[in-house]
């Protein structure tokens, strides 16, 4: 997506994309659609996201979470909203929350971005300071969808392999990484990092992405892709107009073969204890 600072416009784009994404899915077959980070509002001031933030679990008529649940039901898909602002610290800050809805519109689980993007980049924006208004999360999330364990992470998290090891230790077979990687860092690191996390943990990496030049001049890298447990990029969305989709079928046999042939989980001599700071 090339999301804009207009919630209604982004919902309309998502609705169109979901129509295409679910057109040929057999009735009753589990289907997961992953949207990018900041899918409902991007390219505006960070403080504007704070003003949009809702309480987690807010399903009043017209709320962002209500509308996402309705889209999941309408298109009969499990829908992961890459990140949506939810209220933290009594409204003084917000969480960047990934929200996973079932095909019945039920909120199956949530994850709050753990690692915040406070960096300097040689691009139009120069300085990024997510921590100004965003509160980091304090939990790890793995959710069962149709017998497949799905772990959640967001964008900058991909640079911290300990999180992905912890997700694998909690049973993850697929890890979703909705993102808004900058053009500069994306060109250098996006695909190598995704492949590394897939290879290390023998999981599918499903990486949705923002792409293009946004209203505030920020440029994002795009190249949404699915990487398999052997580290091969199975599908990738080449840059075009910033909107579109890629799709791939989950292969349990491949995942099992990779894990059985190189049993890194059994060989690993390190254990992790999650201790949020």
C-alpha positions as CSV (number, residue, x, y, z in Angstrom):
1,X,0.0,0.0,0.0
2,X,0.8,3.7,-0.3
3,X,-1.3,4.7,2.7
4,X,-2.3,8.4,3.1
5,X,-3.2,10.4,6.2
6,X,-6.9,9.7,5.6
7,X,-8.5,6.8,7.3
8,X,-11.5,6.6,5.0
9,X,-9.4,6.6,1.9
10,X,-7.2,3.8,3.2
11,X,-10.2,1.7,4.2
12,X,-11.5,2.1,0.6
13,X,-8.1,0.9,-0.8
14,X,-8.0,-2.0,1.6
15,X,-11.5,-3.0,0.6
16,X,-10.5,-3.1,-3.1
17,X,-7.3,-5.1,-2.3
18,X,-9.2,-7.6,-0.3
19,X,-11.7,-8.1,-3.1
20,X,-8.8,-9.1,-5.3
21,X,-7.0,-11.1,-2.6
22,X,-10.0,-13.3,-1.8
23,X,-11.6,-13.7,-5.2
24,X,-10.3,-17.3,-5.8
25,X,-10.0,-18.6,-2.3
26,X,-12.0,-21.9,-1.9
27,X,-14.9,-21.7,0.5
28,X,-13.9,-22.7,4.0
29,X,-10.1,-22.7,3.3
30,X,-8.2,-20.7,5.9
31,X,-6.8,-17.6,4.4
32,X,-4.6,-14.9,6.0
33,X,-4.2,-11.4,4.6
34,X,-1.5,-9.2,6.0
35,X,-1.7,-5.4,5.7
36,X,1.3,-3.1,6.1
37,X,2.4,-1.1,9.1
38,X,0.3,2.1,9.6
39,X,-2.2,0.7,7.0
40,X,-5.0,3.1,8.1
41,X,-3.0,6.3,8.5
42,X,0.5,7.1,7.1
43,X,2.3,10.2,5.8
44,X,1.0,12.6,8.4
45,X,2.3,13.9,11.7
46,X,3.0,11.2,14.4
47,X,0.9,13.3,16.8
48,X,-2.1,12.8,14.5
49,X,-1.9,9.0,15.2
50,X,-2.1,9.8,18.9
51,X,-5.3,11.7,18.2
52,X,-6.7,8.8,16.3
53,X,-5.8,6.2,18.9
54,X,-8.6,4.0,20.3
55,X,-8.7,1.8,23.3
56,X,-7.7,-1.8,22.4
57,X,-11.0,-3.7,21.9
58,X,-13.0,-0.7,21.0
59,X,-15.8,-2.0,18.7
60,X,-18.3,0.8,18.8
61,X,-20.0,1.6,15.5
62,X,-17.5,3.4,13.2
63,X,-14.4,2.7,15.2
64,X,-11.3,1.6,13.3
65,X,-11.4,-1.8,15.0
66,X,-15.1,-2.3,14.2
67,X,-14.5,-1.4,10.5
68,X,-11.6,-3.8,10.3
69,X,-13.7,-6.6,11.8
70,X,-16.4,-5.9,9.3
71,X,-13.9,-6.2,6.4
72,X,-12.6,-9.5,7.7
73,X,-16.2,-10.8,7.8
74,X,-17.1,-9.4,4.4
75,X,-14.1,-10.9,2.7
76,X,-14.1,-14.2,4.7
77,X,-10.4,-13.9,5.6
78,X,-8.2,-13.8,8.7
79,X,-7.1,-10.2,8.5
80,X,-3.9,-8.8,10.2
81,X,-4.1,-5.0,10.4
82,X,-0.3,-4.3,10.3
83,X,-0.4,-1.5,12.9
84,X,-3.2,0.6,14.3
85,X,-2.8,3.2,17.0
86,X,-4.3,2.1,20.3
87,X,-4.3,4.1,23.5
88,X,-1.4,3.8,26.0
89,X,-0.5,5.6,29.3
90,X,-4.0,7.0,29.7
91,X,-4.0,8.6,26.3
92,X,-0.6,10.4,26.6
93,X,1.0,7.9,24.1
94,X,-0.2,5.2,21.8
95,X,0.8,1.6,21.0
96,X,1.5,0.5,17.4
97,X,-0.8,-2.5,17.6
98,X,-1.0,-5.4,15.1
99,X,-4.6,-6.7,15.3
100,X,-5.5,-10.1,14.0
101,X,-9.2,-10.7,13.1
102,X,-10.8,-14.0,12.3
103,X,-12.9,-14.5,9.2
104,X,-15.9,-14.0,11.5
105,X,-14.6,-10.6,12.6
106,X,-13.4,-11.8,16.0
107,X,-10.3,-10.2,17.4
108,X,-8.0,-13.3,17.9
109,X,-5.0,-11.5,19.3
110,X,-2.9,-8.4,19.3
111,X,0.8,-7.4,19.5
112,X,2.3,-4.0,20.3
113,X,5.5,-3.1,18.5
114,X,8.5,-3.8,20.9
115,X,11.3,-1.9,19.1
116,X,10.8,1.7,18.2
117,X,12.5,3.3,15.2
118,X,14.6,6.1,16.7
119,X,17.3,6.5,14.0
120,X,19.1,8.8,11.6
121,X,18.7,7.9,7.9
122,X,20.2,9.7,4.9
123,X,16.9,10.4,3.2
124,X,14.3,13.2,3.0
125,X,13.1,12.7,6.5
126,X,16.6,12.4,8.1
127,X,15.5,11.9,11.7
128,X,13.0,9.3,12.9
129,X,11.8,9.4,16.5
130,X,8.9,6.9,17.1
131,X,9.3,7.0,20.8
132,X,8.1,10.6,20.9
133,X,4.5,9.5,20.9
134,X,4.7,5.7,20.8
135,X,4.9,3.4,23.8
136,X,6.7,0.1,23.2
137,X,4.9,-3.2,23.9
138,X,5.7,-5.7,26.6
139,X,4.6,-9.1,25.2
140,X,5.2,-11.7,22.6
141,X,2.3,-13.0,20.5
142,X,1.7,-16.3,18.7
143,X,-1.8,-17.1,17.5
144,X,-3.3,-20.3,16.1
145,X,-5.0,-20.0,12.7
146,X,-6.5,-23.2,11.4
147,X,-3.8,-25.3,13.1
148,X,-0.9,-23.1,12.0
149,X,0.9,-21.0,14.7
150,X,1.4,-17.4,13.5
151,X,3.8,-15.1,15.3
152,X,3.6,-11.3,15.1
153,X,6.3,-8.6,14.8
154,X,6.4,-5.2,13.2
155,X,9.0,-3.5,10.9
156,X,12.1,-2.5,12.9
157,X,11.6,-5.6,15.1
158,X,13.2,-7.6,12.3
159,X,16.7,-6.3,13.3
160,X,16.4,-8.0,16.7
161,X,16.8,-11.8,16.1
162,X,16.1,-12.6,19.7
163,X,12.4,-11.8,19.3
164,X,12.1,-14.2,16.3
165,X,13.9,-16.9,18.3
166,X,11.4,-16.4,21.1
167,X,8.5,-16.6,18.6
168,X,9.9,-19.9,17.3
169,X,10.3,-21.2,20.8
170,X,6.6,-20.5,21.4
171,X,5.7,-22.6,18.3
172,X,5.6,-20.1,15.5
173,X,5.5,-21.6,12.0
174,X,4.7,-18.4,10.2
175,X,5.8,-14.9,11.3
176,X,4.1,-11.8,9.9
177,X,6.1,-8.6,9.6
178,X,4.0,-5.6,8.5
179,X,6.4,-2.8,7.7
180,X,7.1,0.7,6.4
181,X,10.8,0.3,5.7
182,X,12.5,3.5,4.5
183,X,13.7,3.5,0.9
184,X,17.3,3.8,2.0
185,X,17.3,1.0,4.6
186,X,15.0,-1.1,2.5
187,X,17.3,-1.2,-0.5
188,X,20.2,-2.3,1.7
189,X,18.6,-4.6,4.3
190,X,15.0,-5.5,3.7
191,X,15.3,-8.8,1.9
192,X,18.5,-10.1,3.6
193,X,17.0,-9.6,7.0
194,X,13.8,-11.4,6.1
195,X,15.7,-14.3,4.6
196,X,18.0,-14.4,7.7
197,X,15.0,-14.6,10.1
198,X,13.4,-17.3,8.0
199,X,16.5,-19.4,7.8
200,X,17.5,-19.0,11.4
201,X,14.1,-20.0,12.7
202,X,12.8,-22.2,9.9
203,X,9.6,-20.3,9.5
204,X,7.7,-18.6,6.7
205,X,8.2,-14.8,6.8
206,X,5.1,-12.9,5.5
207,X,6.2,-9.3,5.0
208,X,3.7,-6.7,3.9
209,X,5.0,-3.2,3.1
210,X,4.3,0.4,2.5
211,X,5.7,1.6,-0.9
212,X,6.3,4.9,-2.6
213,X,6.4,8.6,-1.7
214,X,3.9,9.6,0.9
215,X,2.2,13.0,1.6
216,X,4.9,14.1,4.0
217,X,7.7,13.3,1.6
218,X,8.7,10.1,3.3
219,X,9.7,7.3,0.9
220,X,9.2,3.7,1.7
221,X,10.7,0.6,0.0
222,X,7.9,-1.7,-0.7
223,X,8.8,-5.2,-2.1
224,X,6.2,-7.1,-0.1
225,X,7.2,-10.8,-0.1
226,X,6.8,-14.3,1.3
227,X,10.0,-16.1,2.3
228,X,9.9,-19.8,2.9
229,X,11.6,-21.8,5.8
230,X,14.6,-22.6,3.5
231,X,15.1,-18.9,3.0
232,X,13.9,-18.7,-0.6
233,X,11.8,-15.7,-1.7
234,X,8.7,-17.4,-3.1
235,X,6.8,-14.3,-4.2
236,X,7.6,-10.6,-4.3
237,X,5.6,-7.5,-5.3
238,X,7.8,-5.4,-7.6
239,X,7.4,-1.6,-7.2
240,X,4.7,-0.1,-9.4
241,X,2.0,2.2,-8.2
242,X,2.4,1.2,-4.5
243,X,-0.8,-0.9,-4.4
244,X,-1.2,-4.6,-5.1
245,X,-0.7,-8.0,-3.5
246,X,1.2,-11.3,-3.6
247,X,0.0,-14.6,-2.4
248,X,1.5,-18.0,-1.6
249,X,0.2,-21.3,-0.2
250,X,1.5,-22.5,3.1
251,X,3.3,-25.8,2.8
252,X,3.5,-27.8,6.1
253,X,5.4,-30.6,4.4
254,X,8.2,-28.2,3.4
255,X,8.4,-26.7,6.9
256,X,8.6,-30.1,8.5
257,X,11.3,-31.3,6.0
258,X,13.5,-28.3,6.7
259,X,13.1,-28.7,10.5
260,X,13.8,-32.4,10.4
261,X,16.8,-32.1,8.1
262,X,18.5,-29.4,10.1
263,X,17.1,-29.6,13.7
264,X,18.4,-26.3,14.9
265,X,15.8,-26.1,17.7
266,X,17.1,-29.2,19.3
267,X,20.8,-28.2,18.8
268,X,20.4,-24.7,20.1
269,X,22.3,-24.4,23.5
270,X,20.9,-21.0,24.4
271,X,17.6,-20.3,26.1
272,X,15.8,-17.0,26.0
273,X,13.9,-15.2,28.8
274,X,11.8,-12.3,27.7
275,X,12.4,-9.4,30.0
276,X,10.9,-6.1,28.6
277,X,12.6,-3.0,29.7
